């Protein structure tokens, strides 16, 4: 076995690992960060007899990690990268005929195996940091297992991780052996600082860093969710820290290589470093000199919404596994301290592991790759977590719309051309389509700034980003320009007509994200029906139309991250075959009337409209009925008589059951199409609806056989001894009420009833001034009992009205006594 100058914790299990891979094609290695698995295992396996003259491919989740791993292994061998140890990433490769170990990013490997399914000349594939569960890593492992089962039984597969459910992965690999390394870490003290929800996370992180600077020695590694937070914390720290011996270094994927190298290199003698990093620094990288970690406890992850075809960035709490890895960064070389910006009790509530990308990603690239592999149903491959069926369905629909898949899910010739470009399918289609009119290079430059984070700056306006990218003389920009030139390649036909703007080019990739301005500056409606926002101070916020590439946040507050303006004329030209011309009717709640218009639509967007006369159709009548009742039944022109009629019917429904129609608010609203709409044909608003029309519509709900029973059992009026016809109030929840002046009931010895005598009326006995003096359900009892007290009280207030001792023998009257002369 190869001997190294320095020992690492992983050395203790290397013999077991080598033995396992001699007897088994697959294995799982679980080793904590810093154990040395990334840089030592490939070198050890290179000397195994089963390797022969073949290569070992090592997969890393990110370019920065791949570069660091290749450089460390090459340094161990005393060689430059490109000799025994090579590197293959998107923006540059260093490999030669002597290369035996290739360190590649996961996306590069997926293309390698699709281009060469048998992996000719490859002895082993090592999946490093597999716990990050990227979509490319899951796909790469699934394809490698499929190739191993059908083409390459001798191919070795090794899955390596710091935190992983080893048994679950081992089962996927055919019950492969699991080798575990204990690793070596120094003790780390954990201090919980809590989190104030009323303060920005950047402010609290800056406070924690300045506190750690005063209390601790050594360099500090700070974990933040994204580039924006890193830049804001960097600004705050530069304002607070005056010590020239302290360096502040940001670290995220969109930075140039030189800036990243500065962040991960050891601090110079007698200096301290503050590294502000995203999750990129959790694994694979060792930043020398760090003994303090400040963890905001947040990560930014892409979440795909299949129903609208958008991937949005979402800030989430980290998993326990990620939090432990971040904490471990403080104990790599000596005892350290970890400051956590949450309460200690909240740690137990964190998810055990981060959600695999395959469960929340846009699966269109995966589905296209599977089709290129010859698999129409990705669930037939060996994924640790099967791709969700709804996301697969949406991805298949998109790829068929792009003409990349046929109706059976097989890859088409267009699909193969899309796959030739190392771009997401939408952007690949943009480059191909733009090439047909001579603008492949413009589209390729636009794709470049979208796939390479930070290229051309972070302005929302993609036109500005592309222009800055084209002027940028950095090595990364130069490499990316060469790549864009390769994407365009021979795909550019002779130019035709006026060149399209970047907004128009963008709609070739995202036609569903064409957006039109709403009434307020910065508010937009996309063709897919979702709203999106721009800060009012953004220059693009004044544009009448945008083509949107990236968006963040949920449906209620979606924020535009990248877009380009597009002229109305360009929309007309680009979408002429998709425009829909139709007449629409809508209810205007403020006017309480219908409005008709002729519109030209593109998805949810109204591009032009003109007013029309409301048609006298049943559809319009239904729209008016529903619109009016959505404002509440009280908006209709009720007469007192009709309101009482409705109450009478509802009284009998409560008393006798369902043979009487349901005229409740809920029932009438739900059945407006049936009882009200037929009477509204030719009407356009509430002002054209009178009480007679409403009465006719509502009374039509009562069958003819119940109409006579209604008058008999629930009369609208009751005659009292004076001959007066007094209306009955059926709307009281207590029951039917008869409100009558007490003098009109003199001589009445029986209590008034309705419903063939079954229901006694509730008598509201009134004074001469129409004010209640007594409520009773027993008139004879009232005469015999409470009348004396009422009489004594009332006769002083109303001396001109009769208050007899015996009301049963007194004549009823509507009038007062005659005035004495």
C-alpha positions in Angstrom: 0.0 0.0 0.0 1.2 3.5 -0.8 2.9 5.3 2.1 2.4 9.0 2.8 4.6 11.5 4.6 1.8 12.6 7.0 -0.9 10.5 8.7 -4.6 11.2 8.4 -7.6 9.7 10.3 -8.8 7.9 7.2 -5.6 5.8 7.1 -7.0 3.5 9.8 -9.7 2.1 7.4 -7.9 2.2 4.1 -6.9 -1.4 4.3 -10.5 -2.5 5.0 -11.7 -0.3 2.1 -9.2 -1.8 -0.3 -10.1 -5.3 0.7 -13.8 -4.6 0.3 -13.4 -3.3 -3.3 -11.3 -6.3 -4.2 -14.1 -8.7 -3.3 -17.1 -6.5 -4.0 -17.9 -4.1 -6.9 -19.5 -1.5 -4.6 -18.8 0.0 -1.2 -19.9 2.9 1.1 -17.4 5.0 3.0 -18.6 7.2 5.8 -16.0 9.6 7.2 -16.3 12.9 9.0 -15.0 16.2 7.5 -11.2 16.4 7.7 -10.6 12.7 7.8 -8.8 12.8 4.5 -11.1 10.6 2.4 -11.3 13.0 -0.6 -7.6 13.2 -1.2 -6.2 9.9 0.1 -8.7 7.2 -1.0 -8.2 7.8 -4.8 -4.4 7.6 -4.4 -4.6 4.4 -2.4 -7.0 2.7 -4.9 -4.8 3.7 -7.8 -2.4 0.9 -6.9 -5.1 -1.8 -6.7 -4.7 -4.7 -9.2 -8.3 -4.4 -10.4 -7.6 -0.9 -11.6 -5.0 -2.1 -14.1 -4.4 0.7 -16.5 -7.8 2.3 -16.0 -8.8 5.6 -14.6 -10.4 6.6 -11.3 -13.1 9.3 -11.6 -13.7 11.3 -8.5 -17.0 13.4 -8.3 -17.2 16.6 -6.3 -20.3 18.7 -5.8 -18.6 22.0 -6.7 -15.8 23.4 -8.9 -14.1 24.9 -5.9 -14.0 21.5 -4.1 -12.9 19.7 -7.3 -10.0 22.2 -7.8 -8.9 21.9 -4.2 -9.0 18.1 -4.2 -7.1 17.9 -7.5 -4.4 20.3 -6.3 -4.0 18.6 -2.9 -3.6 15.1 -4.5 -1.2 16.4 -7.2 0.8 18.2 -4.4 1.0 14.9 -2.5 2.5 13.3 -5.6 4.8 16.2 -6.2 3.3 16.9 -9.6 1.2 19.7 -11.1 -2.5 19.1 -11.9 -2.8 17.5 -15.3 -0.2 14.8 -14.8 -1.3 11.8 -12.7 -4.2 13.8 -11.2 -6.3 15.7 -13.6 -9.3 18.2 -13.3 -12.3 18.4 -15.5 -14.8 21.2 -14.8 -17.0 23.5 -16.8 -14.6 26.4 -17.1 -11.4 24.6 -17.9 -9.9 21.1 -17.8 -6.4 19.9 -17.0 -6.0 16.3 -18.2 -3.4 14.5 -20.3 -2.6 11.0 -21.6 -0.8 10.4 -18.3 -3.8 11.2 -16.2 -5.0 8.3 -14.0 -7.3 10.2 -11.6 -9.8 12.7 -12.9 -11.6 15.0 -10.5 -14.8 16.1 -12.1 -17.9 18.0 -11.0 -21.1 16.0 -10.8 -22.6 17.7 -13.8 -19.6 17.0 -15.9 -19.8 13.3 -15.0 -23.4 13.0 -16.0 -22.4 14.2 -19.5 -19.4 11.9 -19.6 -21.4 8.7 -18.9 -24.2 9.8 -21.3 -21.6 10.2 -24.0 -19.9 7.0 -23.2 -22.3 4.6 -21.3 -19.7 1.9 -20.9 -17.2 4.3 -19.4 -14.5 2.7 -21.4 -11.1 2.9 -19.7 -12.6 3.8 -16.3 -12.0 1.4 -13.4 -13.9 3.1 -10.6 -16.2 6.1 -10.0 -16.0 7.7 -6.5 -19.0 9.8 -5.5 -17.6 12.2 -2.9 -19.8 14.2 -0.4 -22.8 12.3 -1.7 -24.8 13.5 1.4 -25.4 16.8 -0.5 -27.7 14.8 -2.7 -27.6 17.0 -5.8 -29.7 16.1 -8.8 -26.6 15.5 -10.9 -25.1 13.2 -8.2 -28.3 11.1 -7.9 -28.5 10.9 -11.7 -24.9 10.0 -12.1 -25.1 7.2 -9.5 -28.3 5.8 -11.1 -26.7 5.8 -14.6 -23.5 4.2 -13.2 -25.5 1.5 -11.5 -27.4 0.8 -14.7 -24.1 0.7 -16.7 -22.6 -1.6 -14.1 -25.6 -4.0 -14.3 -25.7 -4.1 -18.1 -22.3 -3.2 -19.6 -19.6 -3.1 -17.0 -19.7 -5.7 -14.2 -16.1 -4.9 -13.4 -16.8 -1.2 -12.7 -16.3 -0.3 -9.1 -18.5 2.3 -7.4 -17.7 3.9 -4.1 -20.0 6.4 -2.4 -18.3 8.6 0.2 -19.8 11.0 2.6 -19.4 12.8 5.9 -22.9 12.4 7.1 -25.1 9.8 5.4 -27.5 7.1 6.1 -24.9 4.5 5.1 -27.2 1.5 5.3 -29.8 3.0 3.0 -27.1 3.8 0.4 -25.6 0.3 0.8 -28.9 -1.3 0.0 -29.2 0.8 -3.2 -25.7 -0.5 -4.1 -26.7 -4.1 -3.7 -26.0 -4.6 0.0 -22.5 -3.2 -0.4 -20.2 -3.2 2.6 -20.1 0.0 4.7 -16.7 1.2 6.1 -16.7 3.9 8.7 -13.9 6.1 9.8 -13.9 7.7 13.3 -12.0 10.7 12.1 -10.2 13.1 14.4 -11.6 16.4 15.6 -10.7 18.7 18.5 -13.4 19.6 21.0 -15.6 22.5 20.0 -17.6 24.6 22.5 -21.0 25.5 21.3 -22.5 28.8 22.4 -26.2 29.6 21.5 -26.9 33.3 21.0 -30.6 33.0 20.1 -32.3 35.0 17.3 -34.3 38.2 17.4 -37.0 37.9 14.8 -37.4 41.7 14.7 -33.8 42.3 13.5 -32.2 41.4 10.2 -30.0 38.3 10.3 -27.1 40.4 8.9 -27.1 42.7 11.9 -27.1 39.8 14.3 -24.3 38.0 12.5 -22.2 41.2 12.5 -22.7 41.5 16.2 -21.7 37.8 16.7 -18.5 38.2 14.6 -17.4 41.4 16.5 -18.1 39.6 19.8 -16.0 36.6 18.7 -13.2 38.8 17.6 -12.9 40.3 21.1 -13.3 37.0 22.9 -11.4 34.5 20.8 -8.2 34.0 18.8 -7.7 32.6 15.4 -9.6 33.0 12.1 -13.4 33.0 11.9 -15.6 31.2 9.4 -19.1 32.7 9.1 -22.0 30.8 7.4 -24.7 32.9 5.7 -27.5 31.8 3.3 -26.4 33.7 0.2 -24.4 36.2 -1.7 -26.6 39.2 -0.8 -26.2 38.5 3.0 -22.5 38.0 2.6 -22.1 41.4 0.9 -24.2 43.2 3.5 -22.3 41.7 6.4 -19.0 42.4 4.7 -20.0 46.1 4.4 -21.0 46.3 8.1 -17.8 44.6 9.3 -15.6 46.9 7.3 -17.3 49.8 8.9 -16.9 48.3 12.4 -13.4 46.8 12.3 -10.5 49.2 12.2 -7.7 46.6 12.9 -5.6 46.4 9.7 -4.4 42.9 10.6 -7.8 41.5 10.0 -8.8 40.4 6.5 -12.4 39.9 5.4 -12.9 37.4 2.6 -16.2 36.5 0.9 -16.6 32.9 -0.4 -19.4 31.8 -2.7 -19.6 30.0 -6.1 -20.0 33.1 -8.3 -16.6 34.6 -7.3 -13.6 34.4 -9.5 -11.1 31.7 -8.8 -8.5 34.1 -7.4 -10.9 35.6 -4.9 -12.0 32.1 -3.8 -8.3 31.0 -3.4 -7.7 34.0 -1.2 -10.6 33.0 1.0 -9.5 29.3 1.5 -5.8 30.0 1.8 -4.2 30.3 5.3 -4.1 33.7 6.9 -0.7 35.3 6.6 1.5 35.3 9.7 0.3 37.7 12.5 -3.0 38.2 10.7 -6.5 37.0 11.2 -9.1 36.2 8.6 -12.9 36.4 8.6 -14.3 34.2 5.9 -18.0 34.9 4.9 -19.2 31.8 3.2 -22.3 30.0 1.9 -22.9 26.3 2.4 -20.0 25.9 -0.1 -17.6 25.7 2.9 -19.5 23.0 4.8 -17.6 20.1 3.3 -14.7 19.2 0.9 -12.8 22.3 1.9 -10.4 22.9 4.8 -9.8 26.5 5.5 -6.5 26.6 7.5 -6.4 28.6 10.7 -10.2 28.6 11.5 -11.0 27.9 15.1 -14.2 30.0 15.4 -17.5 29.4 13.5 -20.4 31.7 13.4 -23.5 30.0 12.0 -26.6 31.9 11.0 -28.3 28.5 10.7 -29.7 29.2 7.2 -29.2 28.0 3.7 -30.7 29.0 0.3 -32.0 26.2 -1.8 -33.8 26.1 -5.2 -37.4 24.9 -5.0 -39.2 24.1 -8.2 -43.0 24.8 -8.6 -44.2 22.4 -11.3 -47.6 24.1 -11.6 -46.1 27.3 -12.8 -42.7 26.0 -14.2 -40.7 28.3 -11.9 -37.6 27.5 -9.8 -37.5 30.0 -6.9 -34.8 30.3 -4.3 -36.0 29.7 -0.7 -34.2 30.4 2.5 -34.6 27.5 4.9 -33.2 26.3 8.2 -30.2 24.0 7.9 -30.4 20.3 8.8 -28.8 18.9 12.0 -26.3 17.2 9.8 -25.3 20.4 8.1 -25.2 22.3 11.4 -22.9 19.6 12.9 -20.6 19.9 9.9 -20.4 23.6 10.2 -19.7 23.3 13.9 -16.9 20.8 13.1 -15.1 23.3 11.0 -14.0 25.0 14.2 -12.2 21.9 15.5 -10.1 20.8 12.5 -6.6 21.8 13.8 -7.2 22.8 17.5 -10.0 23.3 20.0 -12.5 25.8 18.8 -15.8 27.6 19.4 -19.1 27.7 17.5 -21.6 30.5 17.9 -25.1 29.5 16.8 -27.7 32.1 16.1 -30.6 30.1 17.5 -31.8 28.7 20.8 -30.3 25.4 21.9 -33.8 23.9 22.2 -34.4 24.6 18.5 -31.6 22.2 17.4 -33.8 19.2 18.1 -36.5 20.5 15.7 -34.1 20.7 12.7 -34.5 18.1 10.0 -32.0 15.3 10.2 -30.7 15.8 6.7 -31.3 18.4 3.9 -34.0 17.6 1.5 -32.6 15.9 -1.7 -32.7 18.1 -4.7 -34.5 15.5 -6.7 -37.6 16.0 -4.6 -37.8 19.8 -5.2 -36.0 20.5 -8.5 -37.0 21.1 -12.1 -36.7 17.6 -13.6 -36.6 18.6 -17.3 -32.8 18.2 -17.5 -33.0 14.8 -15.8 -35.8 13.6 -17.9 -34.0 14.6 -21.1 -30.8 12.8 -19.9 -32.8 9.7 -19.1 -34.4 9.8 -22.6 -30.9 10.1 -24.1 -29.9 7.0 -22.0 -32.9 5.2 -23.5 -35.1 5.3 -20.5 -38.6 6.9 -20.9 -39.6 6.4 -17.2 -36.9 7.6 -14.7 -38.5 5.6 -11.9 -37.1 2.4 -13.5 -33.6 3.6 -12.6 -32.0 3.0 -9.2 -32.6 6.4 -7.5 -32.2 6.6 -3.7 -35.3 8.8 -3.8 -37.6 8.3 -6.8 -38.4 11.5 -8.7 -41.9 12.8 -7.8 -44.5 11.9 -10.4 -46.0 15.4 -10.6 -42.6 17.0 -11.4 -41.9 14.2 -13.9 -45.2 14.9 -15.6 -44.6 18.6 -15.8 -41.0 18.0 -17.1 -42.3 15.7 -19.8 -44.9 18.3 -20.9 -42.2 21.0 -21.1 -39.8 18.8 -23.1 -42.6 17.8 -25.5 -43.5 21.5 -25.9 -39.8 22.1 -26.8 -40.0 19.2 -29.3 -37.3 17.4 -27.3 -39.4 14.3 -26.6 -42.1 12.6 -28.7 -45.5 11.4 -27.5 -44.0 8.2 -26.1 -41.3 10.1 -24.1 -38.4 9.1 -26.5 -35.8 11.7 -27.4 -36.2 13.4 -30.7 -33.6 14.8 -33.1 -34.3 18.2 -31.6 -33.8 16.7 -28.1 -30.4 15.4 -29.1 -29.4 18.8 -30.4 -30.5 20.3 -27.1 -28.5 17.7 -25.2 -25.4 18.6 -27.3 -25.4 22.0 -25.5 -24.4 21.8 -21.8 -27.3 24.0 -20.8 -30.7 23.5 -19.2 -33.2 22.5 -22.0 -35.0 25.9 -22.0 -31.7 27.8 -22.5 -30.5 25.3 -25.1 -33.7 25.8 -27.1 -33.2 29.5 -26.9 -29.7 29.2 -28.4 -30.9 26.9 -31.1 -33.9 29.0 -32.0 -31.9 32.2 -32.0 -29.4 30.6 -34.4 -32.1 30.3 -37.0 -32.2 34.1 -37.3 -28.5 34.7 -36.9 -28.4 35.5 -33.1 -27.0 32.3 -31.6 -24.1 34.2 -30.1 -26.3 36.8 -28.5 -28.4 34.0 -27.0 -25.3 32.1 -25.9 -24.0 35.2 -24.1 -27.4 35.6 -22.4 -27.3 31.9 -21.3 -23.8 32.3 -20.0 -24.7 35.0 -17.5 -27.7 33.0 -16.4 -25.8 29.7 -15.7 -22.6 31.3 -14.3 -23.6 33.1 -11.1 -22.2 36.6 -10.7 -21.0 36.8 -14.3 -21.6 40.4 -15.5 -22.6 41.5 -12.0 -25.9 41.0 -10.2 -28.1 43.7 -11.8 -31.7 42.7 -12.4 -31.4 44.0 -16.0 -29.9 41.1 -18.1 -29.1 43.5 -20.9 -26.7 45.3 -18.5 -25.2 42.0 -17.3 -24.5 40.8 -20.8 -22.8 44.1 -21.8 -20.7 44.0 -18.6 -19.8 40.3 -19.3 -18.6 41.2 -22.8 -16.4 44.0 -21.4 -15.1 41.8 -18.5 -11.4 40.9 -19.0 -11.1 38.5 -16.0 -10.0 34.9 -16.7 -13.5 33.5 -15.7 -15.2 35.8 -18.2 -12.7 34.9 -20.9 -13.3 31.2 -20.3 -17.0 31.7 -20.4 -16.9 33.7 -23.6 -15.0 30.9 -25.3 -17.6 28.5 -24.0 -20.5 30.7 -25.3 -18.7 30.8 -28.6 -18.7 27.0 -28.7 -22.4 26.9 -27.8 -23.1 29.2 -30.7 -20.7 27.4 -33.0 -22.1 26.6 -36.4 -25.7 27.2 -35.2 -25.8 30.7 -36.5 -27.6 31.1 -39.8 -27.3 34.4 -41.8 -28.9 37.3 -40.0 -32.6 37.9 -40.8 -34.2 41.2 -40.3 -33.8 43.4 -37.3 -32.0 41.7 -34.4 -34.1 40.8 -31.4 -33.6 42.3 -28.0 -32.4 40.2 -25.1 -35.9 40.3 -23.8 -37.2 38.8 -27.0 -34.5 36.2 -27.0 -35.4 35.3 -23.4 -39.0 34.5 -24.4 -37.6 31.7 -26.6 -36.7 30.0 -23.3 -39.4 31.3 -21.0 -42.5 32.3 -23.0 -44.6 31.6 -19.8 -42.7 34.3 -18.0 -43.4 37.2 -20.3 -44.7 39.9 -18.0 -46.9 43.0 -18.4 -46.9 46.0 -16.1 -49.8 46.5 -13.8 -51.0 49.9 -12.4 -48.3 50.4 -9.9 -44.6 50.8 -10.9 -42.7 47.6 -10.4 -45.8 45.3 -10.3 -46.1 42.8 -13.1 -48.4 40.0 -14.2 -46.8 37.0 -16.0 -48.3 35.0 -18.8 -48.5 32.0 -16.4 -50.9 34.0 -14.2 -48.5 34.8 -11.3 -47.6 38.2 -10.1 -44.0 39.5 -9.7 -42.5 42.5 -8.1 -39.5 44.9 -8.8 -38.3 47.5 -6.4 -39.7 50.8 -7.5 -36.2 52.3 -7.8 -35.1 49.7 -10.3 -34.8 51.1 -13.8 -36.7 48.2 -15.3 -39.7 49.0 -13.0 -40.9 51.6 -15.5 -40.8 49.2 -18.4 -44.3 48.3 -19.9 -43.2 44.6 -20.5 -40.5 42.3 -19.3 -39.2 38.9 -20.1 -38.3 37.3 -16.7 -35.6 34.7 -16.2 -35.3 34.3 -12.5 -37.7 34.9 -9.6 -37.5 34.4 -5.8 -40.1 34.2 -3.0 -43.5 32.7 -2.8 -46.7 33.5 -4.8 -47.7 36.4 -2.5 -44.3 38.2 -2.8 -42.4 36.9 -5.8 -39.4 39.1 -6.5 -37.9 39.5 -10.0 -34.1 38.7 -9.9 -33.2 38.7 -13.6 -35.2 40.1 -16.5 -34.9 42.1 -19.7 -37.2 44.6 -21.3 -39.2 43.7 -24.4 -41.1 45.9 -26.8 -44.8 45.5 -27.5 -43.9 45.1 -31.2 -41.6 42.2 -30.4 -44.3 40.5 -28.4 -46.7 40.8 -31.3 -44.1 39.4 -33.7 -42.9 36.6 -31.4 -46.3 35.4 -30.3 -48.6 36.1 -33.3 -49.5 32.4 -33.6 -50.3 32.1 -29.9 -52.5 35.2 -29.5 -56.1 34.6 -28.6 -58.8 37.0 -29.7 -62.1 36.7 -27.7 -64.9 38.7 -26.2 -65.1 38.7 -22.4 -67.7 39.6 -19.9 -66.8 40.6 -16.3 -68.7 41.9 -13.3 -67.7 45.4 -12.1 -68.3 45.2 -8.3 -68.1 49.0 -7.9 -70.6 49.8 -10.7 -72.7 46.7 -9.9 -72.9 46.0 -13.6 -71.4 43.9 -16.4 -68.6 45.1 -18.6 -67.9 43.6 -22.0 -64.7 43.9 -23.9 -63.0 42.4 -26.9 -59.5 41.3 -25.8 -56.3 39.9 -27.4 -54.7 37.6 -24.9 -51.4 35.8 -24.4 -51.9 33.4 -21.5 -53.0 35.6 -18.6 -51.9 38.8 -20.2 -54.3 41.2 -21.9 -52.3 42.9 -24.7 -55.2 45.0 -26.1 -58.8 45.6 -25.4 -61.9 47.5 -26.6 -65.3 48.1 -24.9 -68.3 46.2 -26.3 -72.0 46.2 -25.7 -73.1 43.6 -23.2 -74.7 40.8 -25.2 -78.3 39.6 -24.3 -77.2 36.0 -23.7 -77.8 33.5 -21.0 -74.1 33.5 -20.2 -74.2 37.2 -19.5 -77.3 36.8 -17.4 -75.6 34.2 -15.3 -72.5 36.4 -14.9 -74.7 39.3 -13.7 -76.6 37.0 -11.3 -73.4 35.6 -9.8 -71.8 39.0 -9.6 -74.7 40.7 -7.8 -75.2 37.9 -5.3 -71.4 38.0 -4.6 -72.2 41.4 -3.1 -74.8 39.9 -0.8 -78.6 39.4 -1.2 -79.3 42.8 0.4 -78.0 44.6 -2.7 -81.2 43.4 -4.6 -84.3 45.6 -4.7 -86.4 43.9 -2.0 -89.8 45.3 -1.2 -91.3 44.9 2.3 -93.9 42.5 0.9 -91.4 40.3 -0.8 -89.1 40.2 2.2 -92.1 39.1 4.3 -93.1 36.5 1.7 -89.7 35.0 1.8 -89.8 34.9 5.6 -93.2 33.2 5.5 -91.9 30.4 3.3 -88.9 29.9 5.5 -91.1 29.8 8.5 -93.1 26.9 7.0 -89.9 25.2 6.0 -88.7 25.2 9.5 -92.1 24.1 10.8 -93.0 21.5 8.2 -89.8 20.4 6.5 -88.1 20.2 3.1 -91.2 20.3 0.9 -91.0 24.0 1.3 -88.1 25.5 -0.8 -84.9 26.7 0.8 -84.7 30.5 0.5 -81.8 31.1 2.8 -79.0 33.4 1.8 -76.7 30.4 1.2 -79.2 28.5 -1.0 -80.2 31.5 -3.1 -76.6 32.5 -3.7 -75.7 29.0 -4.7 -78.6 28.6 -7.1 -78.5 32.1 -8.7 -78.1 30.5 -12.1 -81.4 28.7 -11.7 -83.8 31.2 -10.2 -82.4 34.7 -11.0 -80.3 34.5 -14.2 -83.3 33.5 -16.5 -85.0 36.8 -15.6 -81.8 38.8 -16.3 -81.4 38.1 -20.0 -80.9 41.5 -21.7 -80.0 43.2 -18.4 -76.5 44.6 -17.8 -76.6 46.0 -14.3 -78.5 46.4 -11.0 -80.0 49.7 -12.1 -82.1 47.7 -14.7 -83.6 45.3 -12.1 -86.8 46.4 -10.4 -88.7 45.0 -7.4 -91.3 43.5 -9.7 -88.6 41.4 -11.6 -87.1 40.2 -8.3 -90.6 39.3 -7.0 -91.4 37.3 -10.1 -88.1 35.5 -10.0 -88.3 34.6 -6.3 -92.0 33.7 -6.2 -91.4 31.3 -9.1 -89.5 29.1 -6.6 -92.7 28.2 -4.8 -94.6 25.3 -6.4 -98.2 26.2 -7.3 -99.6 23.5 -4.9 -98.0 25.3 -2.0 -99.1 28.8 -2.8 -102.6 28.5 -1.4 -101.2 26.7 1.7 -98.9 29.6 2.2 -101.7 32.1 2.5 -103.7 29.8 4.7 -101.0 28.6 7.1 -98.7 31.7 7.1 -100.9 34.7 6.3 -99.3 37.9 5.6 -101.8 39.8 7.9 -104.0 38.8 10.9 -107.3 40.6 11.6 -107.8 41.8 15.1 -111.1 42.7 16.9 -111.1 46.3 15.5 -111.0 44.9 12.0 -107.5 46.1 11.4 -105.3 43.9 9.2 -102.0 43.7 11.1 -98.8 42.4 9.2 -97.1 39.4 10.8 -93.3 39.5 11.2 -91.9 36.1 10.2 -88.3 37.1 10.4 -87.9 36.9 14.1 -85.7 34.0 15.3 -88.2 33.5 18.2 -91.2 32.9 15.9 -93.9 34.8 14.1 -94.6 38.2 15.8 -97.7 40.3 15.7 -97.1 43.9 16.9 -100.4 45.6 17.8 -101.7 48.3 20.0 -103.2 46.7 23.1 -106.5 48.7 22.8 -107.2 46.9 19.5 -107.3 43.5 21.3 -109.9 44.4 24.0 -112.6 41.7 24.2 -110.4 39.0 22.7 -110.4 36.0 24.9 -108.3 33.6 22.8 -104.7 33.9 21.8 -104.2 34.5 18.1 -102.6 31.5 16.1 -101.6 30.6 12.6 -100.8 27.3 10.8 -104.2 25.9 11.5 -104.0 26.8 15.1 -100.7 24.9 15.7 -98.5 28.0 16.2 -99.3 30.8 18.6 -98.2 34.3 17.5 -95.8 36.1 19.7 -97.8 39.3 20.7 -95.8 42.5 21.0 -98.4 44.6 22.8 -97.8 48.3 22.0 -98.7 51.6 23.8 -100.5 54.3 21.9 -97.1 55.6 20.9 -96.3 52.2 19.3 -93.8 51.3 22.0 -93.7 47.7 23.4 -95.4 47.4 26.8 -95.6 43.6 27.0 -94.6 40.4 25.1 -96.9 37.4 25.6 -97.7 34.0 24.2 -100.9 33.8 26.4 -103.2 36.8 25.9 -106.0 35.5 28.3 -103.4 35.0 31.0 -102.1 38.5 30.4 -105.6 40.0 30.8 -105.9 38.1 34.1 -102.5 38.8 35.4 -100.1 41.5 34.3 -102.8 43.8 32.8 -103.5 45.5 36.2 -99.9 46.6 36.6 -99.6 47.7 32.9 -102.9 49.6 33.2 -101.7 51.5 36.4 -98.5 52.5 34.6 -100.0 53.5 31.3 -103.1 55.4 32.3 -101.0 58.2 33.7 -98.9 58.5 30.5 -101.8 58.2 28.1 -104.9 59.6 29.9 -106.9 60.1 26.7 -106.8 56.4 25.9 -109.0 53.8 27.5 -107.4 51.6 30.2 -110.5 49.6 31.5 -110.4 47.5 34.6 -111.8 44.5 32.6 -110.3 44.5 29.1 -112.3 41.3 28.2 -115.6 43.3 28.3 -114.3 46.6 26.9 -114.9 47.4 23.2 -111.8 47.4 21.1 -110.7 50.7 19.6 -108.2 52.4 17.4 -108.9 55.9 18.9 -108.6 57.9 22.1 -111.6 59.1 24.1 -113.5 62.1 22.8 -112.2 65.3 24.1 -114.4 66.7 26.9 -116.1 70.1 26.2 
